[in-house]
Amino acid sequence: MNYENCDLIHPTGVKEKKLEVIDGWTIKYHANGKTIWSKGKMVGDLPDGYWEWFRADGTIKRSGYFEMGEPVGEWITYDSKGNKYKSTHRSKG
C-alpha cells in the first residue's frame, strides 16, 4: 500500500489529527478518526474561550479557558472516569 499521498501520515510517520470546524467549533479527533481529542473555538490561529480535551475512550481529560491563546481562569483535570481530579488557576502573563 502506498501512503505517500495520504494526508493522515506525516513524513515522520506520525498520524495527523483529523480536524473539522462545525458551527464555529474546531474539533480534532484522535488517530482513530472517531473519538474527539479536543474541542473549542479559534479566533484566527489562536484558541479563545472554553476548550475541552478527551481521552481515546471518550472520557473528558481536561478543560479550561483561553483568552486569545493564553490560558486563563480555572483549568480542570479529570481522572480516567471523567470525575474532577484537580483544579488550577491560570492568569495571563
C-alpha positions as CSV (number, residue, x, y, z in Angstrom):
1,M,0.0,0.0,0.0
2,N,1.3,3.5,-0.9
3,Y,1.0,6.1,1.8
4,E,2.8,8.9,0.0
5,N,-0.4,10.8,-0.8
6,C,-2.2,10.0,2.5
7,D,-3.0,13.3,4.3
8,L,-3.2,11.4,7.6
9,I,0.5,10.5,7.6
10,H,3.3,13.0,8.3
11,P,6.8,12.4,6.8
12,T,7.8,11.3,10.3
13,G,5.2,8.6,10.3
14,V,3.0,10.3,12.9
15,K,-0.6,10.4,12.0
16,E,-2.2,13.9,11.6
17,K,-5.2,14.5,13.7
18,K,-8.4,14.8,11.7
19,L,-9.9,18.3,12.1
20,E,-13.4,19.7,11.5
21,V,-15.0,23.1,12.1
22,I,-18.7,22.7,12.9
23,D,-20.8,25.8,13.8
24,G,-17.6,27.7,14.8
25,W,-16.2,24.9,17.0
26,T,-12.8,23.4,16.0
27,I,-12.9,19.7,16.6
28,K,-9.8,17.5,16.4
29,Y,-10.0,13.7,16.5
30,H,-7.7,11.0,18.0
31,A,-5.7,9.0,15.4
32,N,-8.6,6.5,15.2
33,G,-10.6,9.3,13.5
34,K,-13.7,8.7,15.5
35,T,-13.3,10.0,19.1
36,I,-12.8,13.7,19.8
37,W,-9.4,14.7,21.0
38,S,-10.1,18.4,21.5
39,K,-13.0,20.9,21.0
40,G,-13.1,24.6,21.2
41,K,-13.2,27.9,19.3
42,M,-10.5,29.6,17.4
43,V,-10.0,33.3,16.7
44,G,-7.6,33.4,13.7
45,D,-4.9,30.9,14.7
46,L,-5.4,31.2,18.4
47,P,-7.7,29.2,20.8
48,D,-10.2,31.5,22.5
49,G,-12.9,30.7,25.0
50,Y,-13.8,27.3,26.5
51,W,-11.8,24.2,25.4
52,E,-12.1,20.5,26.3
53,W,-9.7,17.6,25.7
54,F,-10.7,13.9,25.7
55,R,-9.1,10.5,26.0
56,A,-9.4,8.0,23.2
57,D,-12.2,6.2,25.1
58,G,-14.3,9.5,25.0
59,T,-13.9,10.5,28.7
60,I,-13.1,14.1,29.4
61,K,-9.4,14.7,30.3
62,R,-9.0,18.5,30.7
63,S,-11.0,21.7,30.3
64,G,-10.2,25.3,30.5
65,Y,-10.4,28.8,29.0
66,F,-8.2,30.7,26.6
67,E,-8.1,34.4,26.1
68,M,-6.6,34.9,22.6
69,G,-4.2,31.9,23.0
70,E,-3.4,32.5,26.7
71,P,-4.7,30.0,29.3
72,V,-6.8,31.9,31.9
73,G,-9.1,31.2,34.8
74,E,-9.9,27.7,36.1
75,W,-8.4,24.7,34.4
76,I,-9.8,21.3,35.5
77,T,-8.1,17.9,35.1
78,Y,-10.3,14.8,35.2
79,D,-9.5,11.3,36.3
80,S,-9.9,8.3,33.9
81,K,-13.6,8.1,34.8
82,G,-14.3,11.7,33.9
83,N,-14.5,12.9,37.6
84,K,-12.9,16.2,38.6
85,Y,-9.4,15.4,39.8
86,K,-7.8,18.8,40.3
87,S,-8.2,22.4,39.6
88,T,-5.6,25.1,38.8
89,H,-6.0,28.8,38.1
90,R,-4.1,30.4,35.3
91,S,-3.6,34.1,34.8
92,K,-2.2,36.0,31.8
93,G,1.4,37.0,31.7
